[in-house]
Amino acid sequence: MSPQVMMPAAELHESARRVRLLHQMATEHAIDIGRELIRIEANLSHRAFAAWVRKACELKMRTARELMKLARGADSNTPPVALRSQPSQA
């Protein structure tokens, strides 16, 4: 069992605030990436798009599809989305 590290409450609070901010920024960037992928996909054949994603973007198609899905969700009238984030139950 590892010893518990004690940290000042103010430092923990500030770190939590920064994590939430960075998470929000990461989600916004992911949505922007998804939108760009959607834009390019509309102008290429499926085969050319898949090759471009793998080679030029260095992404797996599954990742590209998830980013595009995130962007579509953000652009619809559904509640805001986030990157694989589940609210804590605590």
N, C-alpha and C positions, 0 to 999 in steps of 0.2 A: 504494500500500500504506500503510495507516495504521500509526502507531507503536503498539507494544504498551504498554498501560497496566499498570503494576505495582501490585498491591494486596497489603496484608498478608494472609497466609494466614488469620489469625483472622477478619478481616473477611469474606473469601470464605466461610469455614466458617459464620459466623453468618448471612450472607445466604442461603446454601443452606438452612440450617435454617428460616429464615423463609419462604422460597419453598415448601418442602415443607409447612409448617404451613398456609400460606394456600391451597395447592392442596387439602389435605385438607378445610379448612373450605368451600371453594368446592364441592367434591364433595358434602359433607353438605348444603349449602344447595340444590344442584341436585336431590338426592334428595327433600328436603322439598317443593320446588316440584312435582316430578313426582307425589308422593303427593297433594298438594292438587288438582292437575289431575285425577288419577284419581277423587278423591272427587267433584268437581264433574261430571265427565263422566258418572258413574253416575246423576246426577239430571237431566240435560238431554238433549234430542234431539241427534243428531249435528249438525244444522244450527245449533241454538241454542248448542251447545258451541263450534263452530267460530267463530261470530260473537262469542261472549263472549271467546274466546282472542284473537282479532284486535283487538277494540275495547277491551275492559276491561283485558286483560293486556298489550296491545301486543306480542304475540308472533306469530310466524308459526306456522302449524299444524305445520310440520316440526319446529320447535324444541320445541313442546309435546309432540309424539310422542316425540322423543328424550329429553326429560326424564321422560316417563312410562315409557319403556322402561328408563331408568336406575333409576327407583324400583322397577319390577317386578323387575329383576335384583337389586337390593339386598335386596329382601324375599323372594327365593327362597333356596334352599339352595346357591346358587352362590358361588364365591369373591368377595371384595369387588371392587367396580367403581370406576373413577375416570373423571373427565372427560377424554376424548381424550388419555390419557397413555400413552405407551409407555416402558417401562424403557429406559434408555440402554444401549447395547452397550459402552460404554467401561469 
